[in-house]
Amino acid sequence: MHLCRLALLALTLVLIGASSCPAAEPFDFYINPVLARVAISKDTKEIKKLTMSSIVENDRVLPRGRAAFLVVRTNGGRYAKLLVQPARQKIDADRAVPMLLVERYVTYKEGEEQTIQASGTNLSLFPGFRLSLDLGQVVPEALGGDLRFAVEGDDIHTEPLGKAKLYLVTKALPDVGPKKGAKFVAGERFEPSWFNGTYHLRSDGRRSGKLTLKVEDDGSLSGSYYSDKDGAKYPVSGRVGTPKHALQFTIKFPRTEEVFQGMMFTGDGRAIAGTSRLQEREAAFYAPRIEE
């Protein structure tokens, strides 16, 4: 068993050059509590009819983007965010149908920080099509929906349906983005405080997410884990071990828990590697530090 643990740990070290921590886009930082602020911002307009020209005029609100940024309060009372562009679908050499291209959309579960209810990319809404952001599906009229793309002669627009509210963001919030904290600097000697920080945790090549750790004076660990899959937040607890660059921590899921045992790289403090156990299954994990 000891040799197996060493082999698994060695395998994680090989991943150090190939590990990929997903780069966040400006759109990603607009999580549920932020969208509530956006909806009442002076730089946000509630829209009854969103025209194609309004989309084009506001397609550079978020950095590195070329799509308009929309926020929707759905019929289910949830907040959703969308990136949209006007587009046309060619029928033949002489004809094309206007459509609304939804580059990305995310609907958050109510009352949660960033747990995702539904999401998708590259969705095309043609004339008469309805989008339910609560379901994350294009739906027929009988199922209502939150948005409808309409073409009525020269009047081409997107409109909210039922109790849904549609907001066009004309200026990004100034304080939304990665928080700049103190940059981690490794000292000459390892200290347990090196564990303080944020990591991109990859476990068994099956699960991944953002892990935050905080070390107390008594060596106990606390923190949070945000799943890459759906943004759900789970509590983390643990303890610094012996030697002092070793640690054990547990992620508490609703029906089970995953226990991790690992060590930090003492040369630069840039990563933690080791083994984990989930429902009697032992595996390897690797967690490079995220400099936010």
C-alpha atoms as an extended CHARMM CRD file, in Angstrom:
* protein
*
       292  EXT
         1         1  MET       CA              0.0000000000        0.0000000000        0.0000000000  PROA      1               0.0000000000
         2         2  HSD       CA              2.8850000000        2.3540000000        0.8040000000  PROA      2               0.0000000000
         3         3  LEU       CA              4.4350000000        1.7490000000       -2.6380000000  PROA      3               0.0000000000
         4         4  CYS       CA              1.0440000000        2.3480000000       -4.2330000000  PROA      4               0.0000000000
         5         5  ARG       CA              0.7590000000        5.7120000000       -2.4790000000  PROA      5               0.0000000000
         6         6  LEU       CA              4.2490000000        6.7010000000       -3.6250000000  PROA      6               0.0000000000
         7         7  ALA       CA              3.4480000000        5.6940000000       -7.2010000000  PROA      7               0.0000000000
         8         8  LEU       CA              0.2810000000        7.7410000000       -7.1850000000  PROA      8               0.0000000000
         9         9  LEU       CA              2.0920000000       10.7140000000       -5.7240000000  PROA      9               0.0000000000
        10        10  ALA       CA              4.8260000000       10.4290000000       -8.3520000000  PROA      10              0.0000000000
        11        11  LEU       CA              2.1620000000       10.3820000000      -11.0410000000  PROA      11              0.0000000000
        12        12  THR       CA              0.7290000000       13.6630000000       -9.8350000000  PROA      12              0.0000000000
        13        13  LEU       CA              4.1530000000       15.2720000000       -9.9700000000  PROA      13              0.0000000000
        14        14  VAL       CA              4.3810000000       14.4300000000      -13.6610000000  PROA      14              0.0000000000
        15        15  LEU       CA              1.2810000000       16.5370000000      -14.1730000000  PROA      15              0.0000000000
        16        16  ILE       CA              2.9910000000       19.7020000000      -12.9960000000  PROA      16              0.0000000000
        17        17  GLY       CA              3.9060000000       20.7540000000      -16.5190000000  PROA      17              0.0000000000
        18        18  ALA       CA              0.5660000000       19.7490000000      -18.0250000000  PROA      18              0.0000000000
        19        19  SER       CA             -1.8480000000       20.9750000000      -15.4000000000  PROA      19              0.0000000000
        20        20  SER       CA             -4.3870000000       23.3870000000      -16.8150000000  PROA      20              0.0000000000
        21        21  CYS       CA             -6.0600000000       25.8710000000      -14.5290000000  PROA      21              0.0000000000
        22        22  PRO       CA             -9.0030000000       27.3540000000      -16.4440000000  PROA      22              0.0000000000
        23        23  ALA       CA             -8.5320000000       31.0500000000      -17.1260000000  PROA      23              0.0000000000
        24        24  ALA       CA            -11.5110000000       33.0750000000      -15.9460000000  PROA      24              0.0000000000
        25        25  GLU       CA            -13.1370000000       35.5440000000      -18.3300000000  PROA      25              0.0000000000
        26        26  PRO       CA            -14.7320000000       38.8210000000      -17.1480000000  PROA      26              0.0000000000
        27        27  PHE       CA            -18.1580000000       37.2000000000      -17.6950000000  PROA      27              0.0000000000
        28        28  ASP       CA            -17.2960000000       34.5130000000      -15.1140000000  PROA      28              0.0000000000
        29        29  PHE       CA            -16.9410000000       36.9800000000      -12.2350000000  PROA      29              0.0000000000
        30        30  TYR       CA            -20.5850000000       38.0580000000      -12.4980000000  PROA      30              0.0000000000
        31        31  ILE       CA            -21.9260000000       35.4750000000      -10.0630000000  PROA      31              0.0000000000
        32        32  ASN       CA            -25.3400000000       35.4660000000       -8.3980000000  PROA      32              0.0000000000
        33        33  PRO       CA            -24.8460000000       38.2350000000       -5.7880000000  PROA      33              0.0000000000
        34        34  VAL       CA            -23.1720000000       40.4400000000       -8.3960000000  PROA      34              0.0000000000
        35        35  LEU       CA            -26.0620000000       40.0480000000      -10.8450000000  PROA      35              0.0000000000
        36        36  ALA       CA            -28.4440000000       41.3310000000       -8.1730000000  PROA      36              0.0000000000
        37        37  ARG       CA            -26.2910000000       44.4790000000       -8.0010000000  PROA      37              0.0000000000
        38        38  VAL       CA            -26.1480000000       44.7730000000      -11.7920000000  PROA      38              0.0000000000
        39        39  ALA       CA            -29.9460000000       44.7500000000      -12.0440000000  PROA      39              0.0000000000
        40        40  ILE       CA            -30.2120000000       47.9390000000       -9.9590000000  PROA      40              0.0000000000
        41        41  SER       CA            -27.0970000000       49.6810000000      -11.2880000000  PROA      41              0.0000000000
        42        42  LYS       CA            -27.4690000000       53.1150000000      -12.8970000000  PROA      42              0.0000000000
        43        43  ASP       CA            -25.5360000000       51.7070000000      -15.8590000000  PROA      43              0.0000000000
        44        44  THR       CA            -28.1450000000       49.0000000000      -16.4970000000  PROA      44              0.0000000000
        45        45  LYS       CA            -31.3550000000       49.5400000000      -18.4620000000  PROA      45              0.0000000000
        46        46  GLU       CA            -34.4900000000       47.4580000000      -18.0770000000  PROA      46              0.0000000000
        47        47  ILE       CA            -35.5850000000       46.6320000000      -21.6300000000  PROA      47              0.0000000000
        48        48  LYS       CA            -39.0220000000       45.6830000000      -22.9440000000  PROA      48              0.0000000000
        49        49  LYS       CA            -37.7620000000       45.3390000000      -26.5230000000  PROA      49              0.0000000000
        50        50  LEU       CA            -34.0760000000       44.7100000000      -27.1600000000  PROA      50              0.0000000000
        51        51  THR       CA            -33.2820000000       45.7740000000      -30.7220000000  PROA      51              0.0000000000
        52        52  MET       CA            -30.3710000000       44.5860000000      -32.8450000000  PROA      52              0.0000000000
        53        53  SER       CA            -28.9560000000       48.1210000000      -32.9040000000  PROA      53              0.0000000000
        54        54  SER       CA            -28.9310000000       48.2350000000      -29.0880000000  PROA      54              0.0000000000
        55        55  ILE       CA            -26.9320000000       45.0100000000      -29.0730000000  PROA      55              0.0000000000
        56        56  VAL       CA            -24.3590000000       46.3910000000      -31.5210000000  PROA      56              0.0000000000
        57        57  GLU       CA            -24.0470000000       49.6790000000      -29.6060000000  PROA      57              0.0000000000
        58        58  ASN       CA            -23.2510000000       47.8170000000      -26.3750000000  PROA      58              0.0000000000
        59        59  ASP       CA            -21.1670000000       44.8730000000      -27.6070000000  PROA      59              0.0000000000
        60        60  ARG       CA            -17.9030000000       45.9560000000      -25.9020000000  PROA      60              0.0000000000
        61        61  VAL       CA            -19.0980000000       46.3660000000      -22.3090000000  PROA      61              0.0000000000
        62        62  LEU       CA            -17.0350000000       43.4390000000      -21.0280000000  PROA      62              0.0000000000
        63        63  PRO       CA            -13.3020000000       43.4240000000      -21.8260000000  PROA      63              0.0000000000
        64        64  ARG       CA            -12.0880000000       41.0300000000      -24.5200000000  PROA      64              0.0000000000
        65        65  GLY       CA            -15.6300000000       40.5230000000      -25.7740000000  PROA      65              0.0000000000
        66        66  ARG       CA            -17.7070000000       41.4400000000      -28.8310000000  PROA      66              0.0000000000
        67        67  ALA       CA            -21.1600000000       40.5990000000      -27.5000000000  PROA      67              0.0000000000
        68        68  ALA       CA            -23.7900000000       42.5030000000      -25.5290000000  PROA      68              0.0000000000
        69        69  PHE       CA            -24.1050000000       41.5740000000      -21.8590000000  PROA      69              0.0000000000
        70        70  LEU       CA            -27.6540000000       40.8550000000      -20.6630000000  PROA      70              0.0000000000
        71        71  VAL       CA            -29.0640000000       40.0110000000      -17.2520000000  PROA      71              0.0000000000
        72        72  VAL       CA            -32.4610000000       38.3350000000      -16.8710000000  PROA      72              0.0000000000
        73        73  ARG       CA            -34.6460000000       37.8580000000      -13.8260000000  PROA      73              0.0000000000
        74        74  THR       CA            -36.4370000000       34.6860000000      -14.8740000000  PROA      74              0.0000000000
        75        75  ASN       CA            -40.0340000000       33.6590000000      -14.3420000000  PROA      75              0.0000000000
        76        76  GLY       CA            -38.7000000000       31.2820000000      -11.7070000000  PROA      76              0.0000000000
        77        77  GLY       CA            -37.1700000000       34.1830000000       -9.7720000000  PROA      77              0.0000000000
        78        78  ARG       CA            -33.5750000000       33.3150000000      -10.6740000000  PROA      78              0.0000000000
        79        79  TYR       CA            -30.8250000000       35.5190000000      -12.0940000000  PROA      79              0.0000000000
        80        80  ALA       CA            -29.2990000000       34.6300000000      -15.4560000000  PROA      80              0.0000000000
        81        81  LYS       CA            -26.5560000000       36.2580000000      -17.5310000000  PROA      81              0.0000000000
        82        82  LEU       CA            -26.1140000000       36.1220000000      -21.2960000000  PROA      82              0.0000000000
        83        83  LEU       CA            -23.6970000000       37.2160000000      -24.0140000000  PROA      83              0.0000000000
        84        84  VAL       CA            -25.5730000000       37.8250000000      -27.2820000000  PROA      84              0.0000000000
        85        85  GLN       CA            -24.9060000000       38.9070000000      -30.8620000000  PROA      85              0.0000000000
        86        86  PRO       CA            -27.1340000000       39.6170000000      -33.8550000000  PROA      86              0.0000000000
        87        87  ALA       CA            -26.6640000000       37.0980000000      -36.6430000000  PROA      87              0.0000000000
        88        88  ARG       CA            -28.2210000000       35.7720000000      -39.8340000000  PROA      88              0.0000000000
        89        89  GLN       CA            -28.6950000000       32.2270000000      -41.0900000000  PROA      89              0.0000000000
        90        90  LYS       CA            -28.2450000000       31.9060000000      -44.8430000000  PROA      90              0.0000000000
        91        91  ILE       CA            -31.0360000000       30.0030000000      -46.6320000000  PROA      91              0.0000000000
        92        92  ASP       CA            -29.7890000000       30.2990000000      -50.1990000000  PROA      92              0.0000000000
        93        93  ALA       CA            -27.8510000000       32.7550000000      -52.3680000000  PROA      93              0.0000000000
        94        94  ASP       CA            -30.4940000000       35.4580000000      -52.0140000000  PROA      94              0.0000000000
        95        95  ARG       CA            -32.1230000000       34.8810000000      -48.6330000000  PROA      95              0.0000000000
        96        96  ALA       CA            -31.1090000000       34.8520000000      -44.9710000000  PROA      96              0.0000000000
        97        97  VAL       CA            -33.0650000000       34.6630000000      -41.7430000000  PROA      97              0.0000000000
        98        98  PRO       CA            -32.2020000000       36.9680000000      -38.8200000000  PROA      98              0.0000000000
        99        99  MET       CA            -31.4810000000       35.2830000000      -35.4990000000  PROA      99              0.0000000000
       100       100  LEU       CA            -30.1170000000       35.9760000000      -32.0590000000  PROA      100             0.0000000000
       101       101  LEU       CA            -26.8720000000       34.1600000000      -31.2590000000  PROA      101             0.0000000000
       102       102  VAL       CA            -26.4820000000       33.4360000000      -27.5440000000  PROA      102             0.0000000000
       103       103  GLU       CA            -22.7440000000       32.9310000000      -27.1140000000  PROA      103             0.0000000000
       104       104  ARG       CA            -23.0470000000       31.9320000000      -23.4490000000  PROA      104             0.0000000000
       105       105  TYR       CA            -25.7170000000       31.8380000000      -20.7960000000  PROA      105             0.0000000000
       106       106  VAL       CA            -25.6760000000       30.8520000000      -17.1330000000  PROA      106             0.0000000000
       107       107  THR       CA            -28.6420000000       30.6580000000      -14.7470000000  PROA      107             0.0000000000
       108       108  TYR       CA            -27.8910000000       30.4720000000      -11.0300000000  PROA      108             0.0000000000
       109       109  LYS       CA            -29.8440000000       28.6390000000       -8.3680000000  PROA      109             0.0000000000
       110       110  GLU       CA            -31.7060000000       31.0320000000       -6.1300000000  PROA      110             0.0000000000
       111       111  GLY       CA            -30.1070000000       31.7350000000       -2.7640000000  PROA      111             0.0000000000
       112       112  GLU       CA            -26.7330000000       30.2640000000       -3.8040000000  PROA      112             0.0000000000
       113       113  GLU       CA            -23.4950000000       32.1420000000       -4.4050000000  PROA      113             0.0000000000
       114       114  GLN       CA            -22.5710000000       30.5540000000       -7.7390000000  PROA      114             0.0000000000
       115       115  THR       CA            -24.2840000000       27.1670000000       -8.0160000000  PROA      115             0.0000000000
       116       116  ILE       CA            -25.4860000000       26.7740000000      -11.5990000000  PROA      116             0.0000000000
       117       117  GLN       CA            -29.0790000000       25.8800000000      -12.4560000000  PROA      117             0.0000000000
       118       118  ALA       CA            -28.5350000000       25.7630000000      -16.2370000000  PROA      118             0.0000000000
       119       119  SER       CA            -25.8910000000       26.8640000000      -18.7370000000  PROA      119             0.0000000000
       120       120  GLY       CA            -24.9960000000       26.5780000000      -22.3950000000  PROA      120             0.0000000000
       121       121  THR       CA            -23.0860000000       28.0210000000      -25.3410000000  PROA      121             0.0000000000
       122       122  ASN       CA            -23.6800000000       28.8830000000      -28.9970000000  PROA      122             0.0000000000
       123       123  LEU       CA            -27.4720000000       28.7440000000      -28.9160000000  PROA      123             0.0000000000
       124       124  SER       CA            -29.3680000000       30.1670000000      -31.9290000000  PROA      124             0.0000000000
       125       125  LEU       CA            -32.8070000000       31.7390000000      -31.4880000000  PROA      125             0.0000000000
       126       126  PHE       CA            -34.7470000000       32.0130000000      -34.7390000000  PROA      126             0.0000000000
       127       127  PRO       CA            -37.9360000000       34.0710000000      -35.2240000000  PROA      127             0.0000000000
       128       128  GLY       CA            -40.6230000000       32.9260000000      -32.7840000000  PROA      128             0.0000000000
       129       129  PHE       CA            -38.2510000000       30.7690000000      -30.7210000000  PROA      129             0.0000000000
       130       130  ARG       CA            -38.4830000000       30.9990000000      -26.9340000000  PROA      130             0.0000000000
       131       131  LEU       CA            -35.6950000000       30.4340000000      -24.4260000000  PROA      131             0.0000000000
       132       132  SER       CA            -36.3750000000       29.1770000000      -20.9040000000  PROA      132             0.0000000000
       133       133  LEU       CA            -33.3770000000       30.1230000000      -18.8110000000  PROA      133             0.0000000000
       134       134  ASP       CA            -34.7710000000       28.1910000000      -15.8430000000  PROA      134             0.0000000000
       135       135  LEU       CA            -34.7200000000       24.9960000000      -17.9210000000  PROA      135             0.0000000000
       136       136  GLY       CA            -31.8010000000       25.9200000000      -20.1600000000  PROA      136             0.0000000000
       137       137  GLN       CA            -33.8620000000       24.9060000000      -23.2040000000  PROA      137             0.0000000000
       138       138  VAL       CA            -35.5700000000       26.3290000000      -26.2620000000  PROA      138             0.0000000000
       139       139  VAL       CA            -39.2370000000       25.6700000000      -25.4770000000  PROA      139             0.0000000000
       140       140  PRO       CA            -42.6350000000       25.8540000000      -27.2340000000  PROA      140             0.0000000000
       141       141  GLU       CA            -45.1690000000       28.5560000000      -26.4300000000  PROA      141             0.0000000000
       142       142  ALA       CA            -47.0720000000       26.2140000000      -24.1050000000  PROA      142             0.0000000000
       143       143  LEU       CA            -44.0780000000       26.1490000000      -21.7320000000  PROA      143             0.0000000000
       144       144  GLY       CA            -43.7930000000       29.9300000000      -21.6020000000  PROA      144             0.0000000000
       145       145  GLY       CA            -40.0900000000       30.7220000000      -21.5450000000  PROA      145             0.0000000000
       146       146  ASP       CA            -38.2730000000       33.8430000000      -20.4320000000  PROA      146             0.0000000000
       147       147  LEU       CA            -37.1810000000       35.4040000000      -23.7470000000  PROA      147             0.0000000000
       148       148  ARG       CA            -38.6490000000       35.4330000000      -27.2550000000  PROA      148             0.0000000000
       149       149  PHE       CA            -36.8860000000       36.4460000000      -30.4500000000  PROA      149             0.0000000000
       150       150  ALA       CA            -39.3610000000       38.2050000000      -32.7470000000  PROA      150             0.0000000000
       151       151  VAL       CA            -39.3040000000       39.4400000000      -36.3440000000  PROA      151             0.0000000000
       152       152  GLU       CA            -42.2790000000       41.6330000000      -37.2280000000  PROA      152             0.0000000000
       153       153  GLY       CA            -41.4850000000       43.2440000000      -40.5610000000  PROA      153             0.0000000000
       154       154  ASP       CA            -38.5490000000       45.5760000000      -39.9740000000  PROA      154             0.0000000000
       155       155  ASP       CA            -39.0000000000       45.2960000000      -36.2070000000  PROA      155             0.0000000000
       156       156  ILE       CA            -36.4470000000       42.7040000000      -35.0640000000  PROA      156             0.0000000000
       157       157  HSD       CA            -36.1200000000       42.3910000000      -31.3180000000  PROA      157             0.0000000000
       158       158  THR       CA            -35.8490000000       40.1960000000      -28.2200000000  PROA      158             0.0000000000
       159       159  GLU       CA            -38.4740000000       40.5680000000      -25.5200000000  PROA      159             0.0000000000
       160       160  PRO       CA            -39.0370000000       39.2070000000      -22.0010000000  PROA      160             0.0000000000
       161       161  LEU       CA            -42.0370000000       36.9630000000      -21.4180000000  PROA      161             0.0000000000
       162       162  GLY       CA            -44.4110000000       36.6410000000      -18.4800000000  PROA      162             0.0000000000
       163       163  LYS       CA            -42.9020000000       37.9720000000      -15.2700000000  PROA      163             0.0000000000
       164       164  ALA       CA            -39.3410000000       37.8320000000      -16.6120000000  PROA      164             0.0000000000
       165       165  LYS       CA            -37.3140000000       41.0510000000      -16.6300000000  PROA      165             0.0000000000
       166       166  LEU       CA            -34.5950000000       41.8230000000      -19.1830000000  PROA      166             0.0000000000
       167       167  TYR       CA            -31.6870000000       44.1700000000      -18.4500000000  PROA      167             0.0000000000
       168       168  LEU       CA            -29.0940000000       45.5460000000      -20.8750000000  PROA      168             0.0000000000
       169       169  VAL       CA            -25.7550000000       46.3270000000      -19.2270000000  PROA      169             0.0000000000
       170       170  THR       CA            -24.2550000000       49.5110000000      -20.6900000000  PROA      170             0.0000000000
       171       171  LYS       CA            -21.1970000000       49.6930000000      -18.4330000000  PROA      171             0.0000000000
       172       172  ALA       CA            -19.3460000000       47.0380000000      -16.4450000000  PROA      172             0.0000000000
       173       173  LEU       CA            -19.3120000000       47.3000000000      -12.6680000000  PROA      173             0.0000000000
       174       174  PRO       CA            -15.9440000000       48.7990000000      -11.6410000000  PROA      174             0.0000000000
       175       175  ASP       CA            -15.1890000000       46.4080000000       -8.7780000000  PROA      175             0.0000000000
       176       176  VAL       CA            -15.9520000000       43.0590000000      -10.4170000000  PROA      176             0.0000000000
       177       177  GLY       CA            -12.9740000000       40.8200000000      -11.1150000000  PROA      177             0.0000000000
       178       178  PRO       CA            -10.2510000000       38.8570000000       -9.3580000000  PROA      178             0.0000000000
       179       179  LYS       CA             -9.3280000000       40.2590000000       -5.9800000000  PROA      179             0.0000000000
       180       180  LYS       CA             -5.6800000000       41.1800000000       -5.7530000000  PROA      180             0.0000000000
       181       181  GLY       CA             -4.2450000000       39.9860000000       -2.4770000000  PROA      181             0.0000000000
       182       182  ALA       CA             -0.7200000000       39.8240000000       -1.2270000000  PROA      182             0.0000000000
       183       183  LYS       CA              1.4700000000       37.9020000000       -3.6480000000  PROA      183             0.0000000000
       184       184  PHE       CA              2.7840000000       34.6560000000       -2.1790000000  PROA      184             0.0000000000
       185       185  VAL       CA              6.5230000000       34.7000000000       -1.5660000000  PROA      185             0.0000000000
       186       186  ALA       CA              8.2900000000       31.5930000000       -0.3150000000  PROA      186             0.0000000000
       187       187  GLY       CA             10.7010000000       32.1960000000        2.5420000000  PROA      187             0.0000000000
       188       188  GLU       CA             13.9480000000       30.4260000000        3.2660000000  PROA      188             0.0000000000
       189       189  ARG       CA             12.2400000000       27.9840000000        5.6230000000  PROA      189             0.0000000000
       190       190  PHE       CA              8.8650000000       26.3530000000        5.1870000000  PROA      190             0.0000000000
       191       191  GLU       CA              6.0980000000       27.5580000000        7.4830000000  PROA      191             0.0000000000
       192       192  PRO       CA              2.5170000000       26.2070000000        7.7850000000  PROA      192             0.0000000000
       193       193  SER       CA              1.2780000000       29.6670000000        6.7360000000  PROA      193             0.0000000000
       194       194  TRP       CA              2.4140000000       28.7470000000        3.2280000000  PROA      194             0.0000000000
       195       195  PHE       CA             -0.7930000000       26.6910000000        2.9440000000  PROA      195             0.0000000000
       196       196  ASN       CA             -2.8880000000       29.8860000000        3.0760000000  PROA      196             0.0000000000
       197       197  GLY       CA             -4.1810000000       30.6280000000       -0.4060000000  PROA      197             0.0000000000
       198       198  THR       CA             -6.2510000000       29.4460000000       -3.3390000000  PROA      198             0.0000000000
       199       199  TYR       CA             -5.5890000000       26.3530000000       -5.4590000000  PROA      199             0.0000000000
       200       200  HSD       CA             -7.0140000000       24.6140000000       -8.4850000000  PROA      200             0.0000000000
       201       201  LEU       CA             -7.6750000000       21.1280000000       -7.1470000000  PROA      201             0.0000000000
       202       202  ARG       CA             -7.7900000000       18.1860000000       -9.5520000000  PROA      202             0.0000000000
       203       203  SER       CA             -8.7120000000       14.8290000000       -8.0660000000  PROA      203             0.0000000000
       204       204  ASP       CA             -8.3190000000       11.5780000000       -9.9970000000  PROA      204             0.0000000000
       205       205  GLY       CA             -8.8520000000       13.4110000000      -13.3050000000  PROA      205             0.0000000000
       206       206  ARG       CA            -12.5910000000       13.2400000000      -12.4930000000  PROA      206             0.0000000000
       207       207  ARG       CA            -13.2910000000       16.2000000000      -10.2310000000  PROA      207             0.0000000000
       208       208  SER       CA            -11.8760000000       19.7010000000      -10.1780000000  PROA      208             0.0000000000
       209       209  GLY       CA            -12.5640000000       23.0260000000       -8.5460000000  PROA      209             0.0000000000
       210       210  LYS       CA            -11.2220000000       26.0250000000       -6.6740000000  PROA      210             0.0000000000
       211       211  LEU       CA             -9.9180000000       25.2430000000       -3.1970000000  PROA      211             0.0000000000
       212       212  THR       CA             -9.2790000000       27.9330000000       -0.5800000000  PROA      212             0.0000000000
       213       213  LEU       CA             -7.3240000000       27.1320000000        2.5900000000  PROA      213             0.0000000000
       214       214  LYS       CA             -6.6960000000       29.0790000000        5.7800000000  PROA      214             0.0000000000
       215       215  VAL       CA             -4.3640000000       27.8940000000        8.5460000000  PROA      215             0.0000000000
       216       216  GLU       CA             -5.0440000000       28.8200000000       12.1760000000  PROA      216             0.0000000000
       217       217  ASP       CA             -2.3700000000       29.2300000000       14.8600000000  PROA      217             0.0000000000
       218       218  ASP       CA             -3.2220000000       25.7920000000       16.2990000000  PROA      218             0.0000000000
       219       219  GLY       CA             -2.5820000000       24.0930000000       12.9310000000  PROA      219             0.0000000000
       220       220  SER       CA             -6.2260000000       23.5640000000       12.0280000000  PROA      220             0.0000000000
       221       221  LEU       CA             -7.3760000000       24.2080000000        8.4650000000  PROA      221             0.0000000000
       222       222  SER       CA            -10.6110000000       25.7020000000        7.1880000000  PROA      222             0.0000000000
       223       223  GLY       CA            -11.7830000000       26.7620000000        3.7660000000  PROA      223             0.0000000000
       224       224  SER       CA            -14.1220000000       26.1680000000        0.8490000000  PROA      224             0.0000000000
       225       225  TYR       CA            -14.2660000000       24.1850000000       -2.3690000000  PROA      225             0.0000000000
       226       226  TYR       CA            -16.1170000000       25.4630000000       -5.4520000000  PROA      226             0.0000000000
       227       227  SER       CA            -16.8550000000       22.7470000000       -8.0020000000  PROA      227             0.0000000000
       228       228  ASP       CA            -15.8690000000       23.4720000000      -11.6130000000  PROA      228             0.0000000000
       229       229  LYS       CA            -18.8570000000       21.3740000000      -12.6850000000  PROA      229             0.0000000000
       230       230  ASP       CA            -21.6600000000       23.5390000000      -11.3170000000  PROA      230             0.0000000000
       231       231  GLY       CA            -20.0960000000       26.1620000000       -9.0460000000  PROA      231             0.0000000000
       232       232  ALA       CA            -21.4950000000       24.5640000000       -5.8860000000  PROA      232             0.0000000000
       233       233  LYS       CA            -19.7120000000       25.4860000000       -2.6550000000  PROA      233             0.0000000000
       234       234  TYR       CA            -18.6690000000       22.8710000000       -0.0660000000  PROA      234             0.0000000000
       235       235  PRO       CA            -16.9700000000       23.3020000000        3.3360000000  PROA      235             0.0000000000
       236       236  VAL       CA            -13.3770000000       22.2190000000        3.9060000000  PROA      236             0.0000000000
       237       237  SER       CA            -11.7660000000       21.3120000000        7.2150000000  PROA      237             0.0000000000
       238       238  GLY       CA             -8.4560000000       19.7200000000        8.1300000000  PROA      238             0.0000000000
       239       239  ARG       CA             -5.1260000000       20.0000000000        9.8630000000  PROA      239             0.0000000000
       240       240  VAL       CA             -1.4590000000       20.5710000000        9.1680000000  PROA      240             0.0000000000
       241       241  GLY       CA              0.4520000000       17.3800000000        9.8860000000  PROA      241             0.0000000000
       242       242  THR       CA              3.9430000000       16.0360000000       10.5140000000  PROA      242             0.0000000000
       243       243  PRO       CA              6.2310000000       16.9400000000        8.8690000000  PROA      243             0.0000000000
       244       244  LYS       CA              4.8980000000       20.4800000000        8.8320000000  PROA      244             0.0000000000
       245       245  HSD       CA              4.6630000000       20.6230000000        5.0270000000  PROA      245             0.0000000000
       246       246  ALA       CA              2.1300000000       17.7590000000        5.1840000000  PROA      246             0.0000000000
       247       247  LEU       CA             -1.6190000000       18.2450000000        5.5930000000  PROA      247             0.0000000000
       248       248  GLN       CA             -4.8950000000       16.3930000000        5.6880000000  PROA      248             0.0000000000
       249       249  PHE       CA             -8.2010000000       17.9780000000        4.7390000000  PROA      249             0.0000000000
       250       250  THR       CA            -11.7530000000       16.8770000000        4.0110000000  PROA      250             0.0000000000
       251       251  ILE       CA            -14.3170000000       18.2150000000        1.5500000000  PROA      251             0.0000000000
       252       252  LYS       CA            -17.8070000000       17.6190000000        2.9200000000  PROA      252             0.0000000000
       253       253  PHE       CA            -20.3290000000       16.8460000000        0.1750000000  PROA      253             0.0000000000
       254       254  PRO       CA            -24.0710000000       16.4520000000        0.8800000000  PROA      254             0.0000000000
       255       255  ARG       CA            -24.0130000000       12.6360000000        0.9400000000  PROA      255             0.0000000000
       256       256  THR       CA            -20.3410000000       11.7800000000        1.3190000000  PROA      256             0.0000000000
       257       257  GLU       CA            -16.9140000000       13.2610000000        1.8980000000  PROA      257             0.0000000000
       258       258  GLU       CA            -13.5150000000       13.1200000000        0.2410000000  PROA      258             0.0000000000
       259       259  VAL       CA            -10.3990000000       12.9530000000        2.4180000000  PROA      259             0.0000000000
       260       260  PHE       CA             -7.0560000000       14.2530000000        1.1200000000  PROA      260             0.0000000000
       261       261  GLN       CA             -3.5450000000       13.6340000000        2.3950000000  PROA      261             0.0000000000
       262       262  GLY       CA             -0.7300000000       15.5170000000        0.7330000000  PROA      262             0.0000000000
       263       263  MET       CA              2.4040000000       17.5900000000        0.9400000000  PROA      263             0.0000000000
       264       264  MET       CA              3.3460000000       21.0290000000       -0.3220000000  PROA      264             0.0000000000
       265       265  PHE       CA              6.3990000000       21.6420000000       -2.4830000000  PROA      265             0.0000000000
       266       266  THR       CA              8.8490000000       23.1420000000        0.0020000000  PROA      266             0.0000000000
       267       267  GLY       CA             11.0470000000       24.6750000000       -2.6840000000  PROA      267             0.0000000000
       268       268  ASP       CA              8.5410000000       27.2660000000       -3.8640000000  PROA      268             0.0000000000
       269       269  GLY       CA              5.1620000000       26.4900000000       -2.2610000000  PROA      269             0.0000000000
       270       270  ARG       CA              3.5040000000       26.4790000000       -5.6710000000  PROA      270             0.0000000000
       271       271  ALA       CA              1.5770000000       23.2170000000       -5.3970000000  PROA      271             0.0000000000
       272       272  ILE       CA              0.2100000000       20.4870000000       -3.1490000000  PROA      272             0.0000000000
       273       273  ALA       CA              0.1550000000       16.8500000000       -4.2630000000  PROA      273             0.0000000000
       274       274  GLY       CA             -0.8830000000       13.5870000000       -2.6710000000  PROA      274             0.0000000000
       275       275  THR       CA             -3.6810000000       11.0300000000       -2.4560000000  PROA      275             0.0000000000
       276       276  SER       CA             -7.3980000000       11.1680000000       -1.7630000000  PROA      276             0.0000000000
       277       277  ARG       CA            -10.0660000000        8.7060000000       -0.6920000000  PROA      277             0.0000000000
       278       278  LEU       CA            -13.7120000000        8.8780000000       -1.7700000000  PROA      278             0.0000000000
       279       279  GLN       CA            -16.0530000000        6.0120000000       -0.8470000000  PROA      279             0.0000000000
       280       280  GLU       CA            -13.1610000000        3.5810000000       -0.4150000000  PROA      280             0.0000000000
       281       281  ARG       CA            -11.6420000000        4.5820000000       -3.7530000000  PROA      281             0.0000000000
       282       282  GLU       CA             -8.0690000000        5.8140000000       -3.4500000000  PROA      282             0.0000000000
       283       283  ALA       CA             -6.6870000000        8.1700000000       -6.0710000000  PROA      283             0.0000000000
       284       284  ALA       CA             -4.1470000000       10.9330000000       -6.7090000000  PROA      284             0.0000000000
       285       285  PHE       CA             -4.6960000000       14.6670000000       -6.5200000000  PROA      285             0.0000000000
       286       286  TYR       CA             -2.7510000000       17.7320000000       -7.5950000000  PROA      286             0.0000000000
       287       287  ALA       CA             -3.4210000000       21.3540000000       -6.6070000000  PROA      287             0.0000000000
       288       288  PRO       CA             -1.3150000000       24.2070000000       -8.0910000000  PROA      288             0.0000000000
       289       289  ARG       CA             -1.5790000000       27.5730000000       -6.4070000000  PROA      289             0.0000000000
       290       290  ILE       CA             -3.7180000000       30.2470000000       -8.0710000000  PROA      290             0.0000000000
       291       291  GLU       CA             -2.2970000000       33.7520000000       -7.9380000000  PROA      291             0.0000000000
       292       292  GLU       CA             -5.4820000000       35.8520000000       -7.9760000000  PROA      292             0.0000000000
